[in-house]
């Protein structure tokens, strides 16, 4: 039986709401807030540990099928009124379904699987990061490596844009990509730096016959010069229009497609 919460001043609710707003609280607590019937159900089905589930009466009727796995997995469940849902919501039109979840255990670099890897350096736009994760999972990329000052992978906008890929895709973290790439090279990985330079190798001609780390930079400045120098090959996306570059998510999607199209089967995917 779910407990009922009617006050926005309830401490449990207030803590859950802060998880949606504060990256530092998510980092310190090891918890995050998921919003939306489908996303929360995806978390439950993917084996994410759900500490608390919140749902409105309207959601209980409209999203009963999604709520079933959520409530079965949740350690505690709360029926909430609409004003409480508004406090928890990070979207304007919320569905009235929320979960406080535990982050996955951070994986060590030696656990990175011997398959194609997308490395994102200082990608700070949540939409770009989430979309790149979603595409990586869809195409069968082995892992994603987040380097430098990337935005929080458990931020609400990243979770929504990833469509649950965060719950399933192996995600690794490192402070410095230039320092990490030689270690991966010693394990048999090749490496490519995605650049908008005309003299770089067109990605359609690159060799992806062995596991490759594809490095993509942030929205404004691209990859650091140190990372470009640390990569074995510079690759570029041939473009016929007048645009000089693509955003991080679009670039990553094209690059990953070529990686999997050309070398996915040969490197263990």
ZITACOR-V783709 format. One record per run of one state. SS is the DSSP state (H for helix, E for strand, L for the rest). FROM is the first residue (numbers start at 0). TO is the last residue. Records with the same first field share a line. If there is no record, write none. Layout:
BEGIN
SS=FROM-TO + FROM-TO
END
This chain:
BEGIN
L=0-1 + 5-9 + 21-21 + 29-29 + 35-35 + 45-48 + 62-62 + 73-74 + 80-80 + 88-95 + 102-107 + 111-115 + 121-124 + 139-141 + 147-154 + 162-163 + 167-169 + 174-175 + 186-188 + 194-199 + 205-210 + 216-216 + 218-220 + 222-223 + 230-231 + 236-246 + 263-263 + 267-268
E=2-4 + 30-34 + 49-55 + 75-79 + 96-101 + 116-120 + 142-146 + 170-173 + 189-193 + 200-201 + 211-215 + 217-217 + 221-221 + 232-235
H=10-20 + 22-28 + 36-44 + 56-61 + 63-72 + 81-87 + 108-110 + 125-138 + 155-161 + 164-166 + 176-185 + 202-204 + 224-229 + 247-262 + 264-266
END
